[in-house]
Structure formats: C-alpha cells, structure tokens
Amino acid sequence: MLRFIAIIFLITFYVGKVFPQSGNAVKVLPEIRLTPTEIELYKQICEYRVQKGLPEVKLSKSLCLVARTHAQDQTANFKYGSRCNLHSWSEKGNWLSCCYTPDHKKAQCMWDKPRELTNYSGNGYEISFYSTYRFDSTEAAAKDILDGWKKSPGHNDMIINKNTWKDVVWKAMGIAVLGDFANVWVGEETDIAGGPEK
C-alpha cells in the first residue's frame, strides 16, 4: 500500500512539473494547421533572422492558437482609428479584455494571453499588422507584412533581437494571418505542446 501511495505521489509530482496549472486545469488545444500565407510569413521571418546571423525560432502550437484567437477577435471587433490599438482584446471572448494604448500601461494584458488561453508558461509578445490590400500571391502578402514590420523600429527590433530585445532568446513563435490582420507572437519559453500540425 505504501509503495502504491509513493508511486501516485511521484506521478502527481512529475505531471505537475510537466504541465504547470497554477490553479487552472490543463487546457486541451485544438488542432492547429497553418495556412499557406502563414507558412510563407514564417519562412520569410526565419530567412530575415538568418540574414542577421540569428537562428530560426521554432513554431509553437500554443502561440499559434493565441495569434489566431486574437486575429479572430480583431476581425470581429477591432475598430480602426480608435484609441485602442491592435494589441487590444475585446470583451467578447473567454479572456480578460483590455484597451491597449501607446503608453503600454496595459502590457500585462498582452504578456498574460498565452497563460490565459493555453498551457504556455511564459510571457507572450505580439506584433500586429493591418492592411485591406489584396495580393495575388501568398509570397507577396507575406512580404508586405514583413516589410511593414521592418519599417517600424519597435517591431523590427523584436523580430531581430535588437536594442530592448538584444539579450532575449526567442524559443517559440506563433503566427496568424486572417482577413485584414496578421499577428506574430514570440516567447522566451519552449512550448511543451510542440508545434502546429504540418
């Protein structure tokens, strides 16, 4: 009987280490498959990083889910021209909402989203893009998105680990392109859920 209790304790301890729950049940993630545009955008970001002497960042199933969930919320609820920027989350979902303003006072709202929506234990950092232009190819669409971020010092710095991000090592990346919106999420922790389906 004592051996049985010890085994149960060890299993519980091990599972608790692998799947930290912080009071919440382990979240079962749906299947995630990237679209051709998302695959192309990931490829172009990795190529850009390699050109700068940086390694590729592994795709994360959890961060892809966060990116896609946010793109769905943006598509349904984002009001272009409002004081709440693209990092805002509406009140119309199973998450904490926030109006993200340029002063970054609501940054915690962004950082917490992977933990709110998935089992990812680290902070999440997002770059977003909005355009109503329609492209003839996935390559052209991905290039336009990445070029937009390259022209924005803050976004570019995050992609290629410059300035504020120079000592950070990205270990996970999520991507979503939906309608007029594109989101990339990065994190410093490895995703125990692995990558999206191929």
Stockholm file with secondary structure:
# STOCKHOLM 1.0

chainA/1-198         MLRFIAIIFLITFYVGKVFPQSGNAVKVLPEIRLTPTEIELYKQICEYRVQKGLPEVKLSKSLCLVARTHAQDQTANFKYGSRCNLHSWSEKGNWLSCCYTPDHKKAQCMWDKPRELTNYSGNGYEISFYSTYRFDSTEAAAKDILDGWKKSPGHNDMIINKNTWKDVVWKAMGIAVLGDFANVWVGEETDIAGGPEK
#=GR chainA/1-198 SS CHHHHHHHHHHHHHHHHHSCCTTSCCCCCCCCBCCHHHHHHHHHHHHHHHHTTCCCCCBCHHHHHHHHHHHHHHHHHCCTTSSSCTTCBCSSSSSCCBCCCTTCTTHHHHHHHHHHHSSCCSCCEEEEEECCCCCSSHHHHHHHHHHHHHTSHHHHHHHTTCGGGTTCCCCEEEEEEETTEEEEEEESSCCTTCCCBC
#=GC SS_cons         CHHHHHHHHHHHHHHHHHSCCTTSCCCCCCCCBCCHHHHHHHHHHHHHHHHTTCCCCCBCHHHHHHHHHHHHHHHHHCCTTSSSCTTCBCSSSSSCCBCCCTTCTTHHHHHHHHHHHSSCCSCCEEEEEECCCCCSSHHHHHHHHHHHHHTSHHHHHHHTTCGGGTTCCCCEEEEEEETTEEEEEEESSCCTTCCCBC
//
